[in-house]
């Protein structure tokens, strides 16, 4: 099942994708948002509601929102692919590198990502992100996958000069520089996330292509580590890191510029597509 949040006919809701149509689960269930449904552990109810009746909206008539617009936390893992470690000239980390992104730094599928007027060093980072379904603290590695509600595509858009000369948090949190979506594929459709393939394309040209089995810290290890630091809540998003091929690793760097189209594709999950514009 593919679950998405959207605006249609002037109203925000969420639903299930059915071909080129949307079944509005916000009006068919008692849960007003996808996060509310996740908090209630209502995935079975959503699936049952999605199987009945005709679609409510055409996908083309809806404006997509980020999959969980009101997620409590957006957690990102840095330097987590072996190939990316080599291209950045870094040493293998002893533990995951964790940082947070603000909601305002991310846009949905189809929305513009914005190159800020104070920097041209705009980089892409294609990633797989997980959405937490069952929260908890000190989640064991063995139980970690059972805490996942679903998977989505993520672009950890980065302003590299501010990141490298200032701080990671600043370089990763410029307004509307990253993206997520287009929807969340429920975990029951992904038997083993380590078998997934990630590809990033800039103007149709492949710039990143790696299997999730190249992760230094796999998804169970990430969930176990992060949940030992703070409790995870239903709807929380964890981006798992980017592979080699980022613009910063090229000579000269191939920074994104206005008019560029970025696509992040994860096999069996979807394609996240955004166009770069210049900040006014």
Helices and strands as residue ranges (DSSP letters): E 2-8, E 11-18, E 21-24, H 25-28, H 34-39, H 43-50, E 57-58, G 59-61, E 63-64, E 74-78, H 82-87, E 97-100, G 103-105, E 106-108, E 112-115, E 122-123, E 126-132, G 144-147, E 148-155, E 158-159, H 160-165, H 168-171, E 178-186, G 187-189, G 193-195, E 197-202, E 205-211, G 212-214, H 219-229, E 237-239, G 247-249, E 261-266, E 270-278
